[in-house]
Amino acid sequence: MTDVDKSDGSDLLIELTAEIVAAYVRNNSVAANDLPGVISQVHAALGGTVAPAEEVLEKPKPAVSVRRSIQGDHLVCLEDGQKYKSLKRHLMTHHGLTPEQYRERWELPADYPMVAPAYAEARSRLAKEMGLGQKRKRGK
């Protein structure tokens, strides 16, 4: 196939049709009065495979509103409507999404939580009780 620098899809379709028909005629005997039919069939077949120039992707509809997805003790997954304390693992294992992809897909702000507020507070309190997050005491 030759390189085509034209941006018009119909020119590309005509060129591809010509190349395919030429290759077919080189290797098969075709009567002169059958040639227009071969050209039409190849052109129609190729024309049927052309994708639309602009696909309109419908925005997915969330299982619950974004506003109602954040509760004190749980988060509701916008993909499936289920309640979770932490979304990160669920998103990757069940939906194949990273938190960034999830936020982008649902047009969420960058600070949208992946952990329920009450769960994050409980984990923070536990870590502080264990002494994590404090400067180390120097040895003698």
SENU-922444 format. One record per residue (C-alpha): residue in one letter; x, z, y. Coordinates in nm, 4 decimals, m for minus. Layout:
+-----+----------+----------+----------+
| res |       xx |       zz |       yy |
+-----+----------+----------+----------+
|   A |        X |        Z |        Y |
...
+-----+----------+----------+----------+
END
This chain:
+-----+----------+----------+----------+
| res |       xx |       zz |       yy |
+-----+----------+----------+----------+
|   M |   0.0000 |   0.0000 |   0.0000 |
|   T |   0.1281 |  m0.0783 |   0.3488 |
|   D |   0.1571 |   0.1697 |   0.6311 |
|   V |  m0.1315 |   0.1494 |   0.8732 |
|   D |  m0.0824 |   0.2677 |   1.2297 |
|   K |  m0.4405 |   0.1978 |   1.3323 |
|   S |  m0.6698 |   0.4895 |   1.3931 |
|   D |  m0.9902 |   0.2953 |   1.3247 |
|   G |  m1.1261 |   0.3773 |   0.9769 |
|   S |  m1.2939 |   0.0380 |   0.9360 |
|   D |  m0.9610 |  m0.1436 |   0.9758 |
|   L |  m0.8105 |   0.0780 |   0.7093 |
|   L |  m1.1062 |   0.0150 |   0.4805 |
|   I |  m1.0695 |  m0.3623 |   0.5217 |
|   E |  m0.6956 |  m0.3473 |   0.4561 |
|   L |  m0.7384 |  m0.1344 |   0.1444 |
|   T |  m1.0117 |  m0.3662 |   0.0186 |
|   A |  m0.7850 |  m0.6676 |   0.0681 |
|   E |  m0.4959 |  m0.5041 |  m0.1170 |
|   I |  m0.7111 |  m0.4002 |  m0.4137 |
|   V |  m0.8824 |  m0.7391 |  m0.4421 |
|   A |  m0.5473 |  m0.9222 |  m0.4151 |
|   A |  m0.4016 |  m0.7084 |  m0.6957 |
|   Y |  m0.7113 |  m0.7672 |  m0.9090 |
|   V |  m0.7046 |  m1.1453 |  m0.8571 |
|   R |  m0.3312 |  m1.1579 |  m0.9405 |
|   N |  m0.3941 |  m0.9987 |  m1.2787 |
|   N |  m0.7379 |  m1.1390 |  m1.3666 |
|   S |  m0.8928 |  m1.4826 |  m1.3551 |
|   V |  m1.1765 |  m1.4844 |  m1.1011 |
|   A |  m1.3860 |  m1.7897 |  m1.0180 |
|   A |  m1.3861 |  m1.8831 |  m0.6495 |
|   N |  m1.7628 |  m1.8322 |  m0.6207 |
|   D |  m1.7286 |  m1.4781 |  m0.7711 |
|   L |  m1.4671 |  m1.3685 |  m0.5185 |
|   P |  m1.7128 |  m1.2645 |  m0.2409 |
|   G |  m1.8946 |  m1.0436 |  m0.4906 |
|   V |  m1.5700 |  m0.8740 |  m0.5965 |
|   I |  m1.4774 |  m0.8162 |  m0.2328 |
|   S |  m1.8223 |  m0.6692 |  m0.1579 |
|   Q |  m1.8113 |  m0.4384 |  m0.4584 |
|   V |  m1.4644 |  m0.3059 |  m0.3753 |
|   H |  m1.5540 |  m0.2601 |  m0.0082 |
|   A |  m1.8754 |  m0.0762 |  m0.0971 |
|   A |  m1.6959 |   0.1455 |  m0.3459 |
|   L |  m1.4279 |   0.2391 |  m0.0946 |
|   G |  m1.6829 |   0.2854 |   0.1828 |
|   G |  m1.8687 |   0.5363 |  m0.0314 |
|   T |  m1.5573 |   0.7533 |  m0.0595 |
|   V |  m1.4936 |   0.7780 |   0.3127 |
|   A |  m1.5490 |   1.1345 |   0.4309 |
|   P |  m1.7426 |   1.1937 |   0.7502 |
|   A |  m1.5177 |   1.2045 |   1.0551 |
|   E |  m1.6337 |   1.5505 |   1.1549 |
|   E |  m1.7687 |   1.8027 |   0.9112 |
|   V |  m1.9969 |   2.0626 |   1.0554 |
|   L |  m1.9275 |   2.3922 |   0.8877 |
|   E |  m2.2112 |   2.6377 |   0.9071 |
|   K |  m2.1128 |   2.9845 |   1.0125 |
|   P |  m2.1732 |   3.2230 |   0.7224 |
|   K |  m2.4486 |   3.4784 |   0.7676 |
|   P |  m2.3362 |   3.8406 |   0.7206 |
|   A |  m2.5118 |   4.0646 |   0.4678 |
|   V |  m2.5738 |   4.3169 |   0.7492 |
|   S |  m2.5164 |   4.3039 |   1.1237 |
|   V |  m2.1620 |   4.3743 |   1.2385 |
|   R |  m2.2918 |   4.6659 |   1.4418 |
|   R |  m2.4473 |   4.8309 |   1.1348 |
|   S |  m2.1459 |   4.7634 |   0.9127 |
|   I |  m1.9514 |   5.0644 |   1.0424 |
|   Q |  m2.0997 |   5.3976 |   0.9380 |
|   G |  m1.9352 |   5.7392 |   0.9498 |
|   D |  m1.8807 |   5.7773 |   0.5776 |
|   H |  m1.8621 |   5.4114 |   0.4719 |
|   L |  m1.8154 |   5.0489 |   0.5778 |
|   V |  m2.0531 |   4.7770 |   0.4660 |
|   C |  m1.8848 |   4.4575 |   0.3488 |
|   L |  m2.0227 |   4.1617 |   0.5444 |
|   E |  m1.9593 |   3.9361 |   0.2441 |
|   D |  m2.1755 |   4.1159 |  m0.0131 |
|   G |  m2.3495 |   4.4062 |   0.1637 |
|   Q |  m2.1925 |   4.6766 |  m0.0561 |
|   K |  m2.0716 |   5.0135 |   0.0815 |
|   Y |  m1.7027 |   5.1084 |   0.0628 |
|   K |  m1.4734 |   5.3782 |   0.1991 |
|   S |  m1.1930 |   5.1218 |   0.2197 |
|   L |  m1.2424 |   4.7449 |   0.2408 |
|   K |  m0.8881 |   4.6121 |   0.2035 |
|   R |  m0.8610 |   4.6211 |  m0.1760 |
|   H |  m1.2213 |   4.5046 |  m0.2256 |
|   L |  m1.1718 |   4.2051 |   0.0027 |
|   M |  m0.8640 |   4.0860 |  m0.1824 |
|   T |  m0.9880 |   4.1412 |  m0.5381 |
|   H |  m1.3472 |   4.0216 |  m0.4990 |
|   H |  m1.3333 |   3.7723 |  m0.2126 |
|   G |  m0.9668 |   3.6665 |  m0.1962 |
|   L |  m0.9433 |   3.7596 |   0.1727 |
|   T |  m0.6828 |   3.9533 |   0.3667 |
|   P |  m0.8112 |   4.1848 |   0.6406 |
|   E |  m0.6972 |   3.9285 |   0.9001 |
|   Q |  m0.8879 |   3.6462 |   0.7269 |
|   Y |  m1.1960 |   3.8685 |   0.6979 |
|   R |  m1.1842 |   3.9517 |   1.0696 |
|   E |  m1.1363 |   3.5849 |   1.1564 |
|   R |  m1.4166 |   3.4669 |   0.9277 |
|   W |  m1.6675 |   3.7084 |   1.0820 |
|   E |  m1.5210 |   3.6885 |   1.4347 |
|   L |  m1.4435 |   4.0604 |   1.4372 |
|   P |  m1.2108 |   4.2260 |   1.6888 |
|   A |  m0.8525 |   4.2950 |   1.5836 |
|   D |  m0.9227 |   4.6694 |   1.5824 |
|   Y |  m1.2172 |   4.6440 |   1.3418 |
|   P |  m1.1548 |   4.9216 |   1.0865 |
|   M |  m1.0800 |   4.8591 |   0.7204 |
|   V |  m1.1363 |   5.2268 |   0.6362 |
|   A |  m1.4476 |   5.4361 |   0.7048 |
|   P |  m1.3970 |   5.6681 |   1.0055 |
|   A |  m1.4735 |   5.9904 |   0.8138 |
|   Y |  m1.2386 |   5.8883 |   0.5307 |
|   A |  m0.9584 |   5.8083 |   0.7771 |
|   E |  m1.0083 |   6.1465 |   0.9458 |
|   A |  m1.0006 |   6.3314 |   0.6123 |
|   R |  m0.6807 |   6.1514 |   0.5045 |
|   S |  m0.5207 |   6.2232 |   0.8426 |
|   R |  m0.6107 |   6.5916 |   0.8204 |
|   L |  m0.4700 |   6.6121 |   0.4651 |
|   A |  m0.1432 |   6.4459 |   0.5710 |
|   K |  m0.1047 |   6.6863 |   0.8638 |
|   E |  m0.1658 |   6.9848 |   0.6351 |
|   M |   0.1132 |   6.8588 |   0.4111 |
|   G |   0.3446 |   6.8433 |   0.7120 |
|   L |   0.3700 |   6.4669 |   0.7285 |
|   G |   0.4177 |   6.3053 |   1.0671 |
|   Q |   0.6335 |   6.5843 |   1.2082 |
|   K |   0.9974 |   6.5654 |   1.2992 |
|   R |   1.2336 |   6.6854 |   1.0318 |
|   K |   1.4055 |   7.0188 |   1.0801 |
|   R |   1.7796 |   6.9885 |   1.0905 |
|   G |   1.9807 |   7.1649 |   0.8231 |
|   K |   2.2515 |   7.4208 |   0.8958 |
+-----+----------+----------+----------+
END
